[in-house]
Amino acid sequence: MSFASTTLRPGLLVGLKTSITGNVTYDKTELEAEFIDTDGTMRARWETQKIVQDAAEHEAAVRVRSKARSLVTSVCSATAFGLLCPEASEDKLAAALEEARAKCDEFNKTAKVTRIWFAAVSGRVASDDVAAVKAVNEEVRQLMSEMEEGVAKLDVKAIRDAAARTKELGSMLTPDAQARITIAIEAARGVATKIKAAGETAALQVDRQVLQTLAECRTAFLDLEPAKEVAAPVVTAAALDFEPAAPAATEAPAAPARKMEIEQAA
C-alpha cells in the first residue's frame, strides 16, 4: 500500500545514544521507609549524595558529549520517534558522525576515570513508507495542536517551543508540506509576539483567524490513503433454461348450451 500523496522526503532515521560512565557515584540513604498515608498514598523519603571524583574531568566529559550530540542533531530533525535526516544531508550526517566519534575517542584516550560512550545507527526511510509517513503526519498534527493550545491560553513559551520543533521537523517534509506548516508557524509566532508585547495583565483577544489557520494545517496532515479498488461483485444465480417451455394446457371449449326444452302444458 502506498499513499496517493506523501508529505515525507526520503532520508534516514537515526538512532543516537550517548552516556558518561565512571567518576560519579551516588550514596543513597533511606530516611523514612515506605508507608501508606491516611489518604491512601504511599510515601517514603531518601537522601542522595552525589560524589564526583574528578570534577574538572566530569565537566569536560559533559561538554564533549554535548558537542558530539549537537554535531549529529544539527543535521537532523528531532521527532518523537527519533532523529530524521533528509537524504540530501546524508553526506553531512556521515561527516558529523565521524567528527563526533573522534571527539569522544580523543577524550577517552586522556581521561583517567571517565568514559564517554557514543553509538549511532541509521536506517533508510522511503517517502512512500506508510509507517513513516503516518508517524510524521501524527507528529505535525500534535505540534499544531500544541500551538493551538498555546494560542488559546496566551502561552508565549508553549507557542514558540511548538513552533521551533515544527520548523525543525520541516526539513523532512516535501516543499508543499513545508509551505503549509510555514504559514502556520508564522501565524503562531506573530500571535506570540503580540502577547508578549501586550504584557501579562493586558486584555488580549485571541486571534480566531490564527486558530483557524492552525486547525486547517493540522487537518491537512491527516493520513490520506488511496481508496482501495473494489472488486466487481460476484453474483451466483441459477442457470437459465433456454429450452422452449411446454405449451400450457388449455381448457376444452365449452359445449354449446342446449336449448332448454320447455314443455308447455298441453
C-alpha positions in Angstrom: 0.0 0.0 0.0 1.3 3.5 -0.8 0.0 7.0 -0.2 -1.6 8.9 -3.1 0.4 11.9 -2.0 3.2 12.0 0.6 4.4 14.6 3.0 7.7 13.0 3.7 11.0 13.4 2.0 13.2 10.3 1.7 16.0 10.1 4.2 17.5 8.3 7.2 16.1 7.5 10.6 19.0 7.9 13.1 19.2 6.2 16.5 21.7 8.1 18.7 22.8 7.0 22.2 25.4 8.7 24.4 26.3 8.3 28.0 29.0 9.2 30.5 30.3 6.4 32.9 32.7 6.4 35.8 33.8 9.2 38.0 30.4 9.8 39.5 28.8 7.8 42.3 25.6 8.2 44.3 25.2 7.5 48.0 21.6 6.9 48.9 20.4 6.9 52.5 16.8 5.9 53.5 15.3 8.4 55.8 11.8 7.0 56.1 10.7 3.6 54.9 7.7 3.3 52.6 4.3 3.6 54.3 0.7 4.1 53.4 -0.6 7.6 54.4 -4.1 8.2 55.8 -5.3 9.3 52.4 -4.1 6.0 50.8 -1.0 7.3 49.1 2.4 5.6 49.5 5.2 7.8 50.8 8.9 7.4 51.5 12.0 9.7 51.9 15.6 9.3 50.8 18.7 11.4 50.9 21.0 11.1 47.9 24.6 12.4 47.9 26.4 12.8 44.6 30.2 12.3 44.7 32.4 13.3 41.7 35.9 12.0 42.0 37.4 14.4 39.4 35.1 17.4 38.9 37.1 19.0 36.1 37.2 15.8 34.1 33.5 15.3 34.6 32.7 18.8 33.4 34.9 18.2 30.3 33.1 15.0 29.6 29.8 16.7 29.7 31.0 19.4 27.3 32.4 16.8 24.8 29.3 14.6 25.0 27.1 17.7 24.4 29.2 18.7 21.4 29.1 15.2 19.9 25.3 15.1 20.2 24.9 18.6 18.7 27.0 17.7 15.7 24.6 14.9 14.8 21.3 16.6 15.8 22.3 19.8 13.8 21.8 17.9 10.5 18.7 16.1 11.6 15.1 16.8 12.6 14.2 15.8 16.1 10.9 13.9 16.3 9.0 11.9 18.9 10.2 8.7 17.3 13.9 9.6 16.6 16.1 11.8 14.5 15.3 12.1 10.8 18.0 13.2 8.3 17.0 14.3 4.8 18.6 12.3 2.0 20.2 15.5 0.7 22.1 15.8 4.0 23.4 12.2 4.1 27.0 13.3 3.5 26.7 15.9 6.2 25.4 13.2 8.6 28.3 10.9 7.8 30.8 13.7 8.4 29.1 14.7 11.7 29.1 11.1 13.0 32.8 10.8 12.2 33.7 14.0 13.9 31.5 13.2 16.9 33.2 9.8 17.4 36.6 11.3 17.0 35.9 13.9 19.8 34.7 11.1 22.1 37.7 8.9 21.3 40.1 11.8 21.9 38.6 12.5 25.3 38.7 8.8 26.3 42.3 8.5 25.5 43.4 11.0 28.1 40.6 10.7 30.7 41.6 8.9 33.9 38.3 7.9 35.4 35.6 9.0 33.0 34.4 7.4 29.7 32.1 8.7 27.0 30.0 6.1 25.2 28.8 7.1 21.7 26.8 5.0 19.4 24.6 5.7 16.3 22.7 3.6 13.9 20.7 4.6 10.9 18.1 3.1 8.6 16.8 4.4 5.3 13.2 5.7 5.1 11.4 6.0 1.8 9.0 8.8 1.0 6.2 6.2 0.5 6.9 4.3 3.7 3.4 4.1 5.1 4.5 3.8 8.8 7.0 6.7 8.5 4.5 9.0 6.7 1.9 8.3 9.3 4.3 8.9 12.1 5.5 12.2 10.7 1.9 13.4 10.0 0.9 12.5 13.5 3.9 14.4 14.9 2.9 17.5 12.8 -0.7 17.3 14.0 0.4 17.0 17.6 2.7 20.1 17.2 -0.1 22.0 15.6 -2.4 21.1 18.5 0.2 22.4 20.9 0.4 25.7 19.1 -3.4 26.0 19.1 -3.5 25.3 22.8 -0.7 27.8 23.4 -2.6 30.5 21.4 -5.8 29.8 23.2 -4.1 30.1 26.6 -1.9 33.1 25.5 1.1 31.0 26.5 4.1 32.5 24.6 6.6 29.8 25.7 4.3 26.9 24.6 3.7 28.6 21.2 7.4 29.2 20.5 8.5 25.8 21.7 6.0 24.0 19.4 6.8 26.4 16.5 10.5 25.7 16.8 10.0 21.9 16.9 7.7 22.2 13.9 10.2 24.2 11.9 12.9 21.6 12.7 10.7 18.8 11.5 10.1 20.7 8.3 13.4 19.7 6.8 12.0 16.2 6.3 8.8 17.4 4.6 8.2 17.9 0.9 8.1 21.6 -0.4 4.3 21.6 -0.4 4.1 20.4 3.1 6.8 22.8 4.2 4.8 25.7 2.8 1.7 24.6 4.7 3.5 24.5 8.1 5.4 27.7 7.4 2.1 29.6 7.2 1.0 28.1 10.5 4.4 28.8 12.2 4.5 32.4 11.1 0.9 33.0 12.2 1.5 31.4 15.7 4.8 33.3 16.2 3.0 36.6 15.2 0.5 36.0 18.0 3.2 35.1 20.5 4.9 38.4 19.7 1.6 40.3 20.2 1.0 38.5 23.5 4.5 39.4 24.8 4.2 43.0 23.8 0.8 43.4 25.4 2.0 42.1 28.8 0.6 39.6 31.2 -2.1 41.9 32.6 -3.3 43.4 29.4 -6.5 42.2 27.9 -5.8 40.5 24.6 -8.4 38.9 22.4 -7.4 35.6 20.9 -6.9 35.8 17.2 -9.5 33.4 15.8 -8.1 33.6 12.3 -4.8 32.2 13.6 -6.6 29.4 15.4 -8.4 28.6 12.2 -5.1 28.6 10.2 -3.6 26.1 12.7 -6.6 23.9 12.6 -6.6 23.8 8.8 -2.9 23.0 8.7 -3.4 20.2 11.3 -6.3 18.6 9.3 -4.2 18.9 6.1 -1.8 16.3 7.6 -4.4 13.6 8.1 -3.3 10.2 6.9 -4.6 10.1 3.4 -4.6 6.6 1.8 -5.7 5.9 -1.7 -9.1 4.3 -2.0 -8.9 0.6 -2.3 -10.1 -0.9 -5.6 -13.5 -2.5 -5.1 -13.8 -5.9 -6.9 -16.9 -6.4 -9.1 -19.5 -8.3 -7.1 -19.8 -12.0 -8.0 -23.4 -13.0 -8.2 -24.3 -16.6 -8.0 -27.6 -17.3 -9.8 -29.4 -20.4 -11.0 -28.7 -21.3 -14.7 -31.2 -20.1 -17.1 -33.2 -22.7 -19.0 -33.5 -21.7 -22.6 -35.5 -24.8 -23.8 -38.9 -23.8 -25.0 -41.5 -24.2 -22.4 -44.2 -26.8 -22.9 -47.4 -25.1 -24.0 -49.7 -24.5 -21.2 -52.7 -26.8 -21.1 -55.9 -25.2 -22.4 -59.3 -25.9 -21.3 -61.6 -27.7 -23.7 -64.1 -25.4 -25.3 -67.3 -25.3 -23.5 -70.1 -27.3 -25.1 -72.8 -25.2 -26.7 -75.6 -24.7 -24.4 -78.5 -27.0 -25.2 -81.7 -25.3 -25.8 -83.9 -25.8 -22.9 -86.9 -27.7 -23.9 -89.8 -26.2 -22.4 -92.8 -28.4 -22.2 -95.8 -26.5 -22.4 -98.7 -27.9 -20.8 -101.0 -29.3 -23.2 
